[in-house]
């Protein structure tokens, strides 16, 4: 039941629709916005409008972009022959933070999920295949999430890409640094064993 009326309740309702924000947080944020200086609240509103008006998907890799292509695709210093396939533009941020990858990306905009009706046609698979010849790609790194949907997507893409003579690799996944074996689930521990490497003495 709505306690407040008009624009106040409307803002609480809209805040509550955002991911990770429950009813109490929505109320807290709304009342915070009531207290701040008008120019601060307007700056937030203008930032939201600017994102909706100016941010699109990169025409090449489907990362977020302002204009045609994203900054990574426009960077000539990056290795155009190696493409890292991710599910979501946020995954690019995670990979970039490692400082270990200097190639380009391809964002699928999701993962295979038959229960929700998401098949290859709903993802950017066709566009990935079109890029292979056009850009002279020689290696594809499958960097989908280590969950059921991500694993299914990686397997599907590997089957599709291997016959094309490409190097197809999958990121290793396993135990976090500082984690205890006792608390690791079977899938994580299994992947850690699969991805084992020779120890340099």
N, C-alpha and C positions, 0 to 999 in steps of 0.2 A: 504494500500500500504506500502510495506517494505521500510524504509528509509535507513537502514544499510544493509551491505552485509556480506556474509560468516558467520563465527562462532559467531560474535556479534549478528546478527539478529537471528541466530539459537537459541542462549541462551535466547534472549528476547522472542521468540516464545514459547520455552519450559517453561519459567517462567510464561508466560501468560496462560498456560494450567493448572496451579495449582489452586485449589479451593480458592476463595476469593482474587485472584490477577488479577486485570484488566491490560489493556495495559500500563497505566502510572506507576503503581507499578512494573510491569515486567521490564520496562525500568530503573526505579530507582534502583532496586535490581541489575540488570545487570551492570550498571555503577558503583555501589558501589563495586561489585566484581572486576571490572577493577582496582579500586583504592587501594584495600587492598593488603597487602603483599602476594606474591605467596603462602607462606606456609599456610596462613589463608584460601585462596580459595581452596587449595589442601585438607586441613583438612575437609572442607565442602563436597568436592567431595568424599573423602574416607569414611566419615560418611554415605553418601547416598549409596555407594556401599556396605558397611558393613551391613546396614539394609536390603538391597535387598538379600544379600548372606546368612546372618545368622539368620534373624528373620522369624519364621514360625508360624503356629497356633498350640496351645496346643492340644495334641492328646486326652485329656480328655474333656476340657471345651471350646476350640476354642478361648481362649484369645490369645494375642500375646505371643510368647515364644522364647527363645533361646535354641533350643534343643527340646526334647520330650514334657515335661510338663512344664507349667508356674510355677512361684515361689509360687503362691497362692495354686495351686493343690499339690505342694510338701511340703507345710507347714503343719506339723502334728498337730500344735496347733489349727488349724481351725476346726470348727464343720462340719464334713462331712455329717451330716444328714439334713442340711439345705442348699438349693441351691437357689441363686438369679438369675433369668433369665433376661438377658439384651439383647438389640439389637446389640450393638457394643462394641468392647473392650474399647473405650473411656468412655463408661458409667460406667465401673468398676472403673475408676479413680474417677469419681464423687461420687460413693457410698463409696469408700474407704476413701475419704476426710472427710466424716461425722464421721468416727470412731465408727459408731453404728452397724456395721455388721461384724460378725466373722465367717460366714460360707463360702461356696464355691460358684462358679459362673458357669453359662452356657451361652455362647454367641450364639445367634441365627444367627448372621451375616446378620441381616436385619429384616424386618417386612412384614407381609402380605400386598400385594399391587396388586390386580387382574388386575388393569389397566396396570401395568408394567410387568405383567406376573409372579409375585412372589407369589407362593402358598406355602403350607407347605413343598412340596418336595424340594423347593429351599432353605429352612431354615434348621437349625440343630435340627429339631423336633424329628426325628427318633433317633438321638444320645442321646437326652435328655431322651426319653423313655427307652432306653437301660441302661442308668445310674441308673435309679430308683431302680431296683432290685440289680444290681451289687454293688451299694454303700450303700444300706440301707437308702435311702433318705426318710424322713418322712414329710418334709415341703418344698414347692416350693413357693418362693416369685416372683410374676410377676412384674417386674420392667421395663416394656416397656414404651416408651414415651407416654405422655398424649395427643396424637393427634389421628386422625381417624385411621391411620394404626396401631399405638401402641395399641389402645383400641380394635381393631378387633383381633389383635394377642393375647392379653391377654384373651379375651373372648373365642377364639378358644382353647387356651391351657387349660383354666379353665374347659371347657366342656370335654376335653380329659382326664384331670388329676383327676377331682373330683371322678369319679366312681372307681378309684383305691384305694380309702380310704386314700388318702394323705390330709394333711392340705394345702390348696391352698389359698394364700393371695395375695392381690394387694396393692401396695404402695398407700397411700393417696396422693391426689394432690389437691391443692387449692391455696389460696392467698399467695403471697410472703410477708414476714415480711416487714413492712414499706409501703405496697401498699395501695391504696385507693379503696374502693368498687366502687366508681364512674367509675373507669377506668377498672374494671374487666369485662372480657367477660362472656357471659352466661354459657359456658361450665365450665370455671374455677370456677365461683361462685357456680354453681350447684354441682361440685365435692367437693367444700369446705363444702357445706351444708351436702352432703352425708357422708363425712368423719368426721362429728362433733363428739366430745367425751364429756364425763361428766367432768364438771369443778370441781376440788377439792377445796372446800371452806376453 
